[in-house]
């Protein structure tokens, strides 16, 4: 099959060259026709000159005959050579064939044929990323398999998908077309690309994702063998009381503590919004909060900007994470090697069923 395609490509190339060469040959033929008519005109001139030369001496007449016979031939020859050079220059400047695109890969499947061109490889995908030849080949092969299983989307499904894209991005259809045009795609090409993308996703769902069922026993066994603990966490409130330059540091700390013990602690202390912090994330100089019980306030801490005050609202001790809390996490973790194994098996079955020719 590869030999057949190669011969077909060579025949097309030779045909283009022959057509171009034939055009050049016709131009040269026209030039030759013009040149061939020249001697007739010169012969008439020679006859006229010969009649006028009868009254001259014999030797002079002979010299004139030689001159009139040789001069036109040399002139014609020089003109013909000039015209041939001009034709050669035109041919050299104008190539016989322009390459608009080139076939890179041909895929022969039992239920169809697909072609990958140079422009397909050089052009970015709809997401704006460049793809390798192998990635495009895999997409084409999966798409052919989707056609075989008759699970390719129809036009209504593509319209529905495009409508969802418009809604999610809050754009009109004309604005969406303009975006794709800027990316180098016509709207028809975009629709076709969406069909291919949806076909590939459906085939991967059918061949791979639907088979990624992890038995419950495997999930439970992994959970028992790989326990995870949730570290102790603390919910804190923070306030910063500015310095009072008219009072000593000890006086200010005493006043803050008095307010904290009174009913004014909620109004006179500028508490911020509560926040959670993990025990492992607490700085060394702030570990005094570990000794607090919910509702208690730590001793005011002097900082550059004032006195920092911390109040513990609540806390959770270090606990073992439950199976239900980790089920999805463990399931995804166990699916991963299965996914890649099924993907490799599917790829092998696909490529065993097709013939691929690279140019």
C-alpha positions in Angstrom: 0.0 0.0 0.0 2.8 2.4 0.8 4.3 1.6 -2.6 1.0 2.4 -4.3 0.7 5.8 -2.5 4.3 6.6 -3.4 3.7 5.9 -7.1 0.4 7.9 -7.0 2.2 10.9 -5.4 5.0 10.7 -8.0 2.5 10.5 -10.9 0.7 13.6 -9.6 4.0 15.4 -9.3 5.2 14.4 -12.8 1.8 15.5 -14.2 2.1 18.9 -12.7 5.7 19.3 -14.1 4.6 18.1 -17.6 1.8 20.6 -17.6 4.2 23.4 -16.6 6.8 22.2 -19.1 4.2 22.1 -21.9 3.3 25.7 -21.2 6.9 26.7 -21.5 7.2 24.7 -24.7 4.3 26.6 -26.2 5.9 29.9 -25.3 9.1 28.8 -27.0 7.2 27.6 -30.0 5.6 31.0 -30.4 9.0 32.6 -30.2 10.3 30.2 -32.9 7.4 30.9 -35.2 8.1 34.6 -35.0 11.8 34.0 -35.7 11.1 31.8 -38.7 9.1 34.5 -40.4 12.0 36.9 -40.3 14.1 35.4 -43.2 11.2 36.0 -45.7 11.2 39.6 -45.0 15.0 39.8 -45.3 15.0 37.9 -48.7 12.8 40.6 -50.2 15.2 43.2 -49.0 18.1 41.3 -50.5 16.3 41.2 -53.9 15.8 44.9 -53.9 19.4 45.5 -53.0 20.5 43.1 -55.7 18.5 45.0 -58.3 20.0 48.3 -57.2 23.5 46.8 -57.3 23.4 45.7 -61.0 25.0 48.9 -62.3 28.0 48.5 -60.0 31.2 46.7 -60.9 31.2 42.8 -60.7 33.5 42.5 -57.8 31.6 45.1 -55.8 28.3 43.3 -56.6 29.8 39.9 -55.4 31.0 41.4 -52.2 27.5 42.9 -51.7 25.8 39.6 -52.3 28.0 37.9 -49.7 27.3 40.7 -47.3 23.6 40.7 -47.8 23.4 36.9 -47.4 25.6 36.6 -44.2 24.5 39.7 -42.3 20.8 38.7 -41.9 21.7 35.2 -40.8 24.0 36.5 -38.0 21.4 39.0 -37.0 18.7 36.4 -36.8 20.9 34.0 -34.9 21.8 36.7 -32.3 18.1 37.6 -31.9 17.1 34.0 -31.6 19.8 33.4 -28.9 18.6 36.5 -27.0 15.0 35.3 -27.1 16.0 31.9 -25.9 17.9 33.4 -23.0 14.8 35.6 -22.1 12.6 32.5 -22.1 15.1 30.6 -19.9 15.2 33.5 -17.5 11.4 33.5 -17.3 11.3 29.8 -16.7 14.0 30.0 -14.0 12.1 32.8 -12.2 8.7 31.1 -12.3 8.6 27.7 -10.6 6.7 24.9 -12.2 4.7 24.0 -9.0 3.7 25.6 -5.7 3.3 23.5 -2.6 0.0 24.4 -0.9 0.1 21.5 1.6 1.6 18.1 2.0 0.4 14.7 3.2 2.3 13.6 6.3 0.4 10.5 7.3 -2.3 8.3 5.8 -4.3 5.9 8.1 -6.0 2.9 6.6 -8.6 1.4 8.9 -11.1 -1.4 8.1 -14.0 1.1 8.0 -12.3 4.2 6.6 -9.3 6.2 5.6 -8.0 9.4 7.2 -5.2 11.8 6.2 -3.0 14.1 8.3 -1.4 17.0 6.4 1.4 19.3 7.2 -1.0 22.1 8.1 -2.7 19.7 10.6 0.6 19.3 12.4 1.7 22.9 12.3 -1.7 24.4 13.4 -2.4 24.7 17.1 -5.4 22.8 18.6 -8.6 24.6 19.7 -7.1 24.9 23.2 -4.1 26.7 21.7 -1.5 24.0 22.3 0.8 22.3 19.8 0.4 18.6 19.3 2.8 16.0 18.1 2.2 13.8 15.1 1.8 10.8 17.4 -0.9 12.6 19.4 -2.8 13.5 16.2 -2.5 10.0 14.8 -3.9 8.5 18.0 -6.9 11.0 17.9 -7.6 10.1 14.3 -7.4 6.3 15.0 -9.8 6.7 17.9 -12.2 8.8 15.8 -12.2 6.0 13.1 -13.0 3.5 15.9 -15.8 5.7 17.1 -17.3 5.8 13.5 -17.0 2.0 13.5 -19.0 1.7 16.7 -21.4 4.5 15.5 -21.1 6.7 18.6 -20.0 9.9 16.9 -22.1 13.0 17.8 -24.7 14.4 15.4 -25.1 18.0 14.4 -27.7 18.7 17.1 -25.4 17.4 19.8 -22.6 19.7 18.5 -25.0 22.7 18.5 -25.9 21.9 22.1 -22.2 21.7 23.1 -21.5 25.0 21.4 -24.5 26.6 23.1 -23.0 25.4 26.5 -19.7 26.9 25.6 -21.4 30.2 24.7 -23.3 30.2 28.0 -20.3 29.4 30.2 -18.2 32.2 28.6 -21.1 34.6 28.2 -20.5 35.3 24.5 -22.7 35.4 21.4 -22.3 33.0 18.5 -20.7 35.7 16.4 -18.3 36.5 19.1 -17.4 32.8 19.4 -16.9 32.6 15.7 -14.5 35.6 15.9 -12.5 33.9 18.6 -12.1 30.7 16.5 -11.3 32.8 13.4 -8.5 34.5 15.3 -7.2 31.1 16.2 -7.0 30.1 12.5 -10.2 28.0 12.3 -13.3 28.4 10.2 -16.6 27.7 12.0 -17.1 24.5 9.9 -13.6 23.3 11.0 -14.5 24.1 14.6 -17.7 22.0 14.4 -15.7 19.1 12.9 -13.1 19.4 15.6 -15.7 19.3 18.3 -17.2 16.1 16.7 -13.8 14.5 16.8 -13.2 15.6 20.4 -16.5 14.3 21.6 -16.0 11.0 19.7 -12.7 10.5 21.3 -14.1 11.1 24.8 -17.0 8.7 24.2 -14.7 6.0 23.0 -12.4 6.5 26.1 -15.4 6.3 28.3 -16.6 3.2 26.6 -13.3 1.3 26.4 -11.4 2.6 29.5 -13.3 4.6 32.1 -16.3 2.2 32.2 -13.8 -0.5 33.2 -12.2 1.4 36.0 -14.2 -0.3 38.7 -12.2 -0.7 41.9 -13.5 -3.5 44.2 -14.5 -2.5 47.7 -12.1 -5.0 49.2 -9.2 -3.3 47.5 -10.2 0.1 48.8 -10.6 -1.2 52.4 -7.3 -3.0 52.2 -5.5 0.1 51.1 -7.2 2.1 53.8 -6.0 -0.3 56.5 -2.5 -0.4 55.2 -2.1 3.3 54.7 -3.7 5.2 57.6 -3.8 9.0 57.5 -4.2 11.2 60.5 -5.8 14.6 60.7 -3.6 16.8 62.7 -4.9 18.9 65.6 -6.4 22.2 64.5 -7.1 25.4 66.4 -9.6 28.1 65.7 -8.3 31.4 66.9 -9.3 35.1 67.1 -6.7 37.8 66.9 -6.6 41.4 68.0 -4.0 44.1 67.9 -4.1 46.8 70.7 -2.1 49.9 69.7 0.6 51.3 72.1 -0.3 54.1 74.5 2.9 56.3 74.8 1.5 57.9 78.0 1.6 54.6 79.9 4.3 52.0 80.6 4.3 48.6 79.0 3.2 46.9 82.3 0.3 49.3 82.8 -1.0 48.7 79.3 -0.8 44.9 79.6 -2.6 45.1 82.9 -5.4 47.3 81.4 -5.8 44.9 78.5 -6.2 41.9 80.9 -8.7 43.9 83.0 -10.8 44.6 79.9 -10.6 40.9 78.7 -12.0 39.8 82.1 -14.8 42.3 82.0 -18.0 42.6 79.9 -16.2 45.1 77.6 -13.9 42.5 76.1 -16.2 42.2 73.0 -16.5 45.9 72.4 -13.2 47.4 73.5 -10.9 44.7 72.0 -10.8 44.9 68.1 -11.2 41.1 67.4 -10.8 39.9 63.9 -12.6 37.1 62.1 -11.9 33.6 63.5 -9.5 31.4 61.5 -8.2 27.8 61.6 -4.6 26.8 61.8 -3.0 23.3 61.9 -0.8 22.4 64.8 2.2 21.8 62.5 1.8 25.3 61.0 2.0 27.2 64.3 5.3 29.1 64.8 7.6 28.3 67.6 7.0 31.6 69.4 3.2 31.0 69.3 3.0 27.6 70.7 1.6 29.0 74.0 -1.9 28.6 72.3 -1.6 24.8 72.7 -2.2 25.2 76.4 -5.4 27.2 76.0 -8.8 25.8 76.4 -11.7 27.1 74.2 -12.7 30.6 75.4 -9.4 31.4 77.1 -7.2 34.3 76.1 -3.4 34.2 76.0 -1.2 36.8 77.7 -0.8 39.9 75.4 2.3 39.7 73.3 4.3 42.9 72.5 5.0 43.4 68.8 6.3 46.2 66.6 2.9 47.7 66.1 1.3 47.1 69.5 0.1 44.2 71.7 -1.1 41.0 70.0 -3.9 39.2 71.7 -5.0 35.6 70.9 -8.2 33.9 72.0 -9.0 30.2 71.3 -12.5 29.6 70.1 -12.3 25.9 69.5 -10.0 23.0 68.6 -9.9 19.5 67.2 -7.5 16.8 68.4 -5.4 14.6 66.2 -7.8 12.0 64.8 -7.6 9.1 62.2 -9.3 10.0 59.0 -12.4 7.8 58.3 -12.8 5.5 55.3 -15.7 7.5 54.1 -13.7 10.6 54.2 -10.9 9.0 52.1 -13.0 6.7 49.8 -12.9 8.9 46.7 -9.2 9.7 47.2 -8.3 6.1 47.5 -10.5 5.1 44.5 -8.8 7.6 42.3 -5.4 6.5 43.5 -6.1 2.8 42.7 -7.7 3.7 39.3 -4.6 5.5 38.0 -2.4 2.4 37.2 -5.5 0.6 35.8 -6.3 3.6 33.5 -2.8 3.6 32.0 -2.8 -0.2 31.6 -6.2 -0.2 29.9 -5.1 2.8 27.7 -2.0 0.9 26.5 -4.1 -2.2 25.8 -6.6 -0.1 23.8 -3.8 1.6 21.8 -2.3 -1.8 20.9 -5.6 -3.1 19.7 -6.2 0.0 17.6 -2.8 0.1 15.9 -2.9 -3.6 15.3 -6.1 -3.1 13.3 -4.9 -0.3 11.0 -2.1 0.4 8.6 -0.3 3.8 8.9 2.0 5.2 6.2 4.3 8.1 7.1 5.7 10.3 4.4 
